[in-house]
Amino acid sequence: MLVIDTRALIERFLEIYTAHPSAVCWTIVGLISVVAIGVIWEFCHQKETK
């Protein structure tokens, strides 16, 4: 069973955020882009198969 220490994770994230705010911003932008591309890809793939 995998247990994630959320408090430590949040503290680490805040450390990175305060040190490199732009890096965190780009990470969020990247994640949103990946999700958007995945959704569009699935949608187009479903249209082709119908």
PDB file with SEQRES, HELIX, SHEET and CRYST1 records, atoms N, CA, C and O in Angstrom:
SEQRES   1 A   50  MET LEU VAL ILE ASP THR ARG ALA LEU ILE GLU ARG PHE          
SEQRES   2 A   50  LEU GLU ILE TYR THR ALA HIS PRO SER ALA VAL CYS TRP          
SEQRES   3 A   50  THR ILE VAL GLY LEU ILE SER VAL VAL ALA ILE GLY VAL          
SEQRES   4 A   50  ILE TRP GLU PHE CYS HIS GLN LYS GLU THR LYS                  
HELIX    1 AA1 THR A    6  ALA A   19  1                                  14    
HELIX    2 AA2 PRO A   21  THR A   49  1                                  29    
CRYST1    1.000    1.000    1.000  90.00  90.00  90.00 P 1           1          
ATOM      1  N   MET A   1       0.851  -1.200   0.000  1.00  0.00           N  
ATOM      2  CA  MET A   1       0.000   0.000   0.000  1.00  0.00           C  
ATOM      3  C   MET A   1       0.888   1.252   0.000  1.00  0.00           C  
ATOM      4  O   MET A   1       1.811   1.388   0.804  1.00  0.00           O  
ATOM      5  N   LEU A   2       0.580   2.139  -0.913  1.00  0.00           N  
ATOM      6  CA  LEU A   2       1.373   3.362  -1.062  1.00  0.00           C  
ATOM      7  C   LEU A   2       0.735   4.492  -0.262  1.00  0.00           C  
ATOM      8  O   LEU A   2      -0.424   4.849  -0.473  1.00  0.00           O  
ATOM      9  N   VAL A   3       1.512   5.040   0.653  1.00  0.00           N  
ATOM     10  CA  VAL A   3       1.015   6.147   1.474  1.00  0.00           C  
ATOM     11  C   VAL A   3       1.824   7.399   1.139  1.00  0.00           C  
ATOM     12  O   VAL A   3       3.051   7.401   1.236  1.00  0.00           O  
ATOM     13  N   ILE A   4       1.131   8.447   0.750  1.00  0.00           N  
ATOM     14  CA  ILE A   4       1.796   9.701   0.393  1.00  0.00           C  
ATOM     15  C   ILE A   4       1.621  10.692   1.539  1.00  0.00           C  
ATOM     16  O   ILE A   4       0.506  10.932   2.003  1.00  0.00           O  
ATOM     17  N   ASP A   5       2.732  11.262   1.986  1.00  0.00           N  
ATOM     18  CA  ASP A   5       2.684  12.270   3.047  1.00  0.00           C  
ATOM     19  C   ASP A   5       2.298  13.603   2.398  1.00  0.00           C  
ATOM     20  O   ASP A   5       3.135  14.306   1.834  1.00  0.00           O  
ATOM     21  N   THR A   6       1.015  13.926   2.496  1.00  0.00           N  
ATOM     22  CA  THR A   6       0.498  15.120   1.812  1.00  0.00           C  
ATOM     23  C   THR A   6       1.125  16.390   2.348  1.00  0.00           C  
ATOM     24  O   THR A   6       1.473  17.282   1.575  1.00  0.00           O  
ATOM     25  N   ARG A   7       1.273  16.483   3.647  1.00  0.00           N  
ATOM     26  CA  ARG A   7       1.843  17.699   4.247  1.00  0.00           C  
ATOM     27  C   ARG A   7       3.264  17.939   3.730  1.00  0.00           C  
ATOM     28  O   ARG A   7       3.605  19.058   3.346  1.00  0.00           O  
ATOM     29  N   ALA A   8       4.087  16.894   3.720  1.00  0.00           N  
ATOM     30  CA  ALA A   8       5.461  17.012   3.223  1.00  0.00           C  
ATOM     31  C   ALA A   8       5.461  17.385   1.738  1.00  0.00           C  
ATOM     32  O   ALA A   8       6.279  18.185   1.284  1.00  0.00           O  
ATOM     33  N   LEU A   9       4.535  16.793   1.001  1.00  0.00           N  
ATOM     34  CA  LEU A   9       4.425  17.061  -0.428  1.00  0.00           C  
ATOM     35  C   LEU A   9       4.057  18.525  -0.672  1.00  0.00           C  
ATOM     36  O   LEU A   9       4.650  19.184  -1.526  1.00  0.00           O  
ATOM     37  N   ILE A  10       3.073  19.031   0.084  1.00  0.00           N  
ATOM     38  CA  ILE A  10       2.644  20.428  -0.043  1.00  0.00           C  
ATOM     39  C   ILE A  10       3.773  21.374   0.359  1.00  0.00           C  
ATOM     40  O   ILE A  10       4.011  22.377  -0.313  1.00  0.00           O  
ATOM     41  N   GLU A  11       4.470  21.057   1.455  1.00  0.00           N  
ATOM     42  CA  GLU A  11       5.595  21.891   1.895  1.00  0.00           C  
ATOM     43  C   GLU A  11       6.680  21.951   0.825  1.00  0.00           C  
ATOM     44  O   GLU A  11       7.232  23.015   0.544  1.00  0.00           O  
ATOM     45  N   ARG A  12       6.976  20.801   0.235  1.00  0.00           N  
ATOM     46  CA  ARG A  12       7.982  20.732  -0.831  1.00  0.00           C  
ATOM     47  C   ARG A  12       7.530  21.563  -2.026  1.00  0.00           C  
ATOM     48  O   ARG A  12       8.314  22.313  -2.608  1.00  0.00           O  
ATOM     49  N   PHE A  13       6.253  21.422  -2.386  1.00  0.00           N  
ATOM     50  CA  PHE A  13       5.692  22.178  -3.505  1.00  0.00           C  
ATOM     51  C   PHE A  13       5.797  23.679  -3.254  1.00  0.00           C  
ATOM     52  O   PHE A  13       6.161  24.442  -4.149  1.00  0.00           O  
ATOM     53  N   LEU A  14       5.477  24.098  -2.031  1.00  0.00           N  
ATOM     54  CA  LEU A  14       5.559  25.522  -1.678  1.00  0.00           C  
ATOM     55  C   LEU A  14       7.001  26.022  -1.724  1.00  0.00           C  
ATOM     56  O   LEU A  14       7.254  27.157  -2.128  1.00  0.00           O  
ATOM     57  N   GLU A  15       7.948  25.174  -1.310  1.00  0.00           N  
ATOM     58  CA  GLU A  15       9.370  25.539  -1.399  1.00  0.00           C  
ATOM     59  C   GLU A  15       9.763  25.796  -2.846  1.00  0.00           C  
ATOM     60  O   GLU A  15      10.402  26.800  -3.162  1.00  0.00           O  
ATOM     61  N   ILE A  16       9.369  24.869  -3.723  1.00  0.00           N  
ATOM     62  CA  ILE A  16       9.676  25.010  -5.152  1.00  0.00           C  
ATOM     63  C   ILE A  16       8.966  26.239  -5.713  1.00  0.00           C  
ATOM     64  O   ILE A  16       9.543  27.010  -6.480  1.00  0.00           O  
ATOM     65  N   TYR A  17       7.703  26.409  -5.318  1.00  0.00           N  
ATOM     66  CA  TYR A  17       6.895  27.526  -5.824  1.00  0.00           C  
ATOM     67  C   TYR A  17       7.504  28.878  -5.468  1.00  0.00           C  
ATOM     68  O   TYR A  17       7.578  29.775  -6.308  1.00  0.00           O  
ATOM     69  N   THR A  18       7.943  29.019  -4.205  1.00  0.00           N  
ATOM     70  CA  THR A  18       8.529  30.295  -3.775  1.00  0.00           C  
ATOM     71  C   THR A  18       9.889  30.531  -4.430  1.00  0.00           C  
ATOM     72  O   THR A  18      10.270  31.675  -4.677  1.00  0.00           O  
ATOM     73  N   ALA A  19      10.621  29.446  -4.712  1.00  0.00           N  
ATOM     74  CA  ALA A  19      11.934  29.574  -5.340  1.00  0.00           C  
ATOM     75  C   ALA A  19      11.821  29.800  -6.853  1.00  0.00           C  
ATOM     76  O   ALA A  19      12.540  30.622  -7.421  1.00  0.00           O  
ATOM     77  N   HIS A  20      10.906  29.060  -7.495  1.00  0.00           N  
ATOM     78  CA  HIS A  20      10.760  29.132  -8.959  1.00  0.00           C  
ATOM     79  C   HIS A  20       9.280  29.215  -9.346  1.00  0.00           C  
ATOM     80  O   HIS A  20       8.721  28.226  -9.821  1.00  0.00           O  
ATOM     81  N   PRO A  21       8.640  30.360  -9.156  1.00  0.00           N  
ATOM     82  CA  PRO A  21       7.207  30.444  -9.486  1.00  0.00           C  
ATOM     83  C   PRO A  21       6.909  30.183 -10.963  1.00  0.00           C  
ATOM     84  O   PRO A  21       5.879  29.594 -11.291  1.00  0.00           O  
ATOM     85  N   SER A  22       7.805  30.617 -11.854  1.00  0.00           N  
ATOM     86  CA  SER A  22       7.565  30.429 -13.285  1.00  0.00           C  
ATOM     87  C   SER A  22       7.618  28.951 -13.666  1.00  0.00           C  
ATOM     88  O   SER A  22       6.867  28.508 -14.534  1.00  0.00           O  
ATOM     89  N   ALA A  23       8.505  28.185 -13.019  1.00  0.00           N  
ATOM     90  CA  ALA A  23       8.615  26.752 -13.295  1.00  0.00           C  
ATOM     91  C   ALA A  23       7.316  26.042 -12.941  1.00  0.00           C  
ATOM     92  O   ALA A  23       6.853  25.173 -13.681  1.00  0.00           O  
ATOM     93  N   VAL A  24       6.728  26.415 -11.805  1.00  0.00           N  
ATOM     94  CA  VAL A  24       5.462  25.817 -11.379  1.00  0.00           C  
ATOM     95  C   VAL A  24       4.358  26.195 -12.359  1.00  0.00           C  
ATOM     96  O   VAL A  24       3.525  25.363 -12.720  1.00  0.00           O  
ATOM     97  N   CYS A  25       4.357  27.447 -12.783  1.00  0.00           N  
ATOM     98  CA  CYS A  25       3.362  27.928 -13.746  1.00  0.00           C  
ATOM     99  C   CYS A  25       3.444  27.123 -15.037  1.00  0.00           C  
ATOM    100  O   CYS A  25       2.420  26.695 -15.570  1.00  0.00           O  
ATOM    101  N   TRP A  26       4.659  26.915 -15.541  1.00  0.00           N  
ATOM    102  CA  TRP A  26       4.842  26.151 -16.779  1.00  0.00           C  
ATOM    103  C   TRP A  26       4.455  24.691 -16.598  1.00  0.00           C  
ATOM    104  O   TRP A  26       3.952  24.061 -17.528  1.00  0.00           O  
ATOM    105  N   THR A  27       4.688  24.146 -15.399  1.00  0.00           N  
ATOM    106  CA  THR A  27       4.290  22.763 -15.114  1.00  0.00           C  
ATOM    107  C   THR A  27       2.778  22.627 -15.205  1.00  0.00           C  
ATOM    108  O   THR A  27       2.272  21.675 -15.800  1.00  0.00           O  
ATOM    109  N   ILE A  28       2.047  23.586 -14.611  1.00  0.00           N  
ATOM    110  CA  ILE A  28       0.583  23.568 -14.649  1.00  0.00           C  
ATOM    111  C   ILE A  28       0.097  23.716 -16.091  1.00  0.00           C  
ATOM    112  O   ILE A  28      -0.804  22.995 -16.521  1.00  0.00           O  
ATOM    113  N   VAL A  29       0.687  24.643 -16.832  1.00  0.00           N  
ATOM    114  CA  VAL A  29       0.330  24.847 -18.241  1.00  0.00           C  
ATOM    115  C   VAL A  29       0.571  23.558 -19.035  1.00  0.00           C  
ATOM    116  O   VAL A  29      -0.254  23.165 -19.860  1.00  0.00           O  
ATOM    117  N   GLY A  30       1.706  22.909 -18.779  1.00  0.00           N  
ATOM    118  CA  GLY A  30       2.034  21.657 -19.455  1.00  0.00           C  
ATOM    119  C   GLY A  30       1.028  20.561 -19.160  1.00  0.00           C  
ATOM    120  O   GLY A  30       0.598  19.846 -20.066  1.00  0.00           O  
ATOM    121  N   LEU A  31       0.649  20.425 -17.884  1.00  0.00           N  
ATOM    122  CA  LEU A  31      -0.331  19.410 -17.487  1.00  0.00           C  
ATOM    123  C   LEU A  31      -1.673  19.659 -18.161  1.00  0.00           C  
ATOM    124  O   LEU A  31      -2.296  18.724 -18.663  1.00  0.00           O  
ATOM    125  N   ILE A  32      -2.122  20.909 -18.176  1.00  0.00           N  
ATOM    126  CA  ILE A  32      -3.394  21.255 -18.823  1.00  0.00           C  
ATOM    127  C   ILE A  32      -3.324  20.936 -20.318  1.00  0.00           C  
ATOM    128  O   ILE A  32      -4.282  20.416 -20.888  1.00  0.00           O  
ATOM    129  N   SER A  33      -2.194  21.247 -20.949  1.00  0.00           N  
ATOM    130  CA  SER A  33      -2.013  20.975 -22.374  1.00  0.00           C  
ATOM    131  C   SER A  33      -2.101  19.482 -22.664  1.00  0.00           C  
ATOM    132  O   SER A  33      -2.765  19.068 -23.614  1.00  0.00           O  
ATOM    133  N   VAL A  34      -1.433  18.676 -21.847  1.00  0.00           N  
ATOM    134  CA  VAL A  34      -1.445  17.219 -22.019  1.00  0.00           C  
ATOM    135  C   VAL A  34      -2.866  16.679 -21.883  1.00  0.00           C  
ATOM    136  O   VAL A  34      -3.297  15.851 -22.686  1.00  0.00           O  
ATOM    137  N   VAL A  35      -3.594  17.146 -20.869  1.00  0.00           N  
ATOM    138  CA  VAL A  35      -4.978  16.706 -20.658  1.00  0.00           C  
ATOM    139  C   VAL A  35      -5.851  17.115 -21.844  1.00  0.00           C  
ATOM    140  O   VAL A  35      -6.643  16.314 -22.341  1.00  0.00           O  
ATOM    141  N   ALA A  36      -5.704  18.361 -22.296  1.00  0.00           N  
ATOM    142  CA  ALA A  36      -6.495  18.860 -23.422  1.00  0.00           C  
ATOM    143  C   ALA A  36      -6.229  18.045 -24.685  1.00  0.00           C  
ATOM    144  O   ALA A  36      -7.166  17.667 -25.388  1.00  0.00           O  
ATOM    145  N   ILE A  37      -4.953  17.773 -24.977  1.00  0.00           N  
ATOM    146  CA  ILE A  37      -4.584  16.981 -26.149  1.00  0.00           C  
ATOM    147  C   ILE A  37      -5.173  15.575 -26.038  1.00  0.00           C  
ATOM    148  O   ILE A  37      -5.686  15.034 -27.018  1.00  0.00           O  
ATOM    149  N   GLY A  38      -5.096  14.987 -24.845  1.00  0.00           N  
ATOM    150  CA  GLY A  38      -5.658  13.656 -24.617  1.00  0.00           C  
ATOM    151  C   GLY A  38      -7.155  13.614 -24.868  1.00  0.00           C  
ATOM    152  O   GLY A  38      -7.655  12.683 -25.499  1.00  0.00           O  
ATOM    153  N   VAL A  39      -7.872  14.619 -24.377  1.00  0.00           N  
ATOM    154  CA  VAL A  39      -9.329  14.686 -24.562  1.00  0.00           C  
ATOM    155  C   VAL A  39      -9.674  14.850 -26.041  1.00  0.00           C  
ATOM    156  O   VAL A  39     -10.562  14.167 -26.551  1.00  0.00           O  
ATOM    157  N   ILE A  40      -8.979  15.751 -26.728  1.00  0.00           N  
ATOM    158  CA  ILE A  40      -9.217  15.983 -28.160  1.00  0.00           C  
ATOM    159  C   ILE A  40      -8.914  14.712 -28.954  1.00  0.00           C  
ATOM    160  O   ILE A  40      -9.672  14.338 -29.849  1.00  0.00           O  
ATOM    161  N   TRP A  41      -7.801  14.049 -28.622  1.00  0.00           N  
ATOM    162  CA  TRP A  41      -7.401  12.817 -29.299  1.00  0.00           C  
ATOM    163  C   TRP A  41      -8.480  11.752 -29.147  1.00  0.00           C  
ATOM    164  O   TRP A  41      -8.865  11.116 -30.129  1.00  0.00           O  
ATOM    165  N   GLU A  42      -8.976  11.549 -27.916  1.00  0.00           N  
ATOM    166  CA  GLU A  42     -10.036  10.572 -27.649  1.00  0.00           C  
ATOM    167  C   GLU A  42     -11.299  10.918 -28.428  1.00  0.00           C  
ATOM    168  O   GLU A  42     -11.931  10.042 -29.018  1.00  0.00           O  
ATOM    169  N   PHE A  43     -11.667  12.202 -28.428  1.00  0.00           N  
ATOM    170  CA  PHE A  43     -12.879  12.654 -29.109  1.00  0.00           C  
ATOM    171  C   PHE A  43     -12.789  12.371 -30.607  1.00  0.00           C  
ATOM    172  O   PHE A  43     -13.731  11.845 -31.201  1.00  0.00           O  
ATOM    173  N   CYS A  44     -11.655  12.721 -31.216  1.00  0.00           N  
ATOM    174  CA  CYS A  44     -11.464  12.493 -32.649  1.00  0.00           C  
ATOM    175  C   CYS A  44     -11.444  11.005 -32.956  1.00  0.00           C  
ATOM    176  O   CYS A  44     -11.999  10.572 -33.966  1.00  0.00           O  
ATOM    177  N   HIS A  45     -10.815  10.225 -32.103  1.00  0.00           N  
ATOM    178  CA  HIS A  45     -10.724   8.777 -32.301  1.00  0.00           C  
ATOM    179  C   HIS A  45     -12.111   8.139 -32.249  1.00  0.00           C  
ATOM    180  O   HIS A  45     -12.410   7.241 -33.035  1.00  0.00           O  
ATOM    181  N   GLN A  46     -12.953   8.593 -31.335  1.00  0.00           N  
ATOM    182  CA  GLN A  46     -14.316   8.078 -31.222  1.00  0.00           C  
ATOM    183  C   GLN A  46     -15.130   8.431 -32.468  1.00  0.00           C  
ATOM    184  O   GLN A  46     -15.919   7.613 -32.940  1.00  0.00           O  
ATOM    185  N   LYS A  47     -14.947   9.634 -33.002  1.00  0.00           N  
ATOM    186  CA  LYS A  47     -15.668  10.051 -34.209  1.00  0.00           C  
ATOM    187  C   LYS A  47     -15.270   9.177 -35.397  1.00  0.00           C  
ATOM    188  O   LYS A  47     -16.116   8.828 -36.221  1.00  0.00           O  
ATOM    189  N   GLU A  48     -14.001   8.825 -35.489  1.00  0.00           N  
ATOM    190  CA  GLU A  48     -13.519   7.996 -36.595  1.00  0.00           C  
ATOM    191  C   GLU A  48     -14.102   6.590 -36.535  1.00  0.00           C  
ATOM    192  O   GLU A  48     -14.463   6.023 -37.566  1.00  0.00           O  
ATOM    193  N   THR A  49     -14.196   6.023 -35.327  1.00  0.00           N  
ATOM    194  CA  THR A  49     -14.650   4.637 -35.179  1.00  0.00           C  
ATOM    195  C   THR A  49     -16.155   4.493 -35.398  1.00  0.00           C  
ATOM    196  O   THR A  49     -16.624   3.400 -35.718  1.00  0.00           O  
ATOM    197  N   LYS A  50     -16.921   5.574 -35.230  1.00  0.00           N  
ATOM    198  CA  LYS A  50     -18.382   5.490 -35.402  1.00  0.00           C  
ATOM    199  C   LYS A  50     -18.775   5.400 -36.873  1.00  0.00           C  
ATOM    200  O   LYS A  50     -19.962   5.323 -37.191  1.00  0.00           O  
TER     201      LYS A  50                                                      
END                                                                             
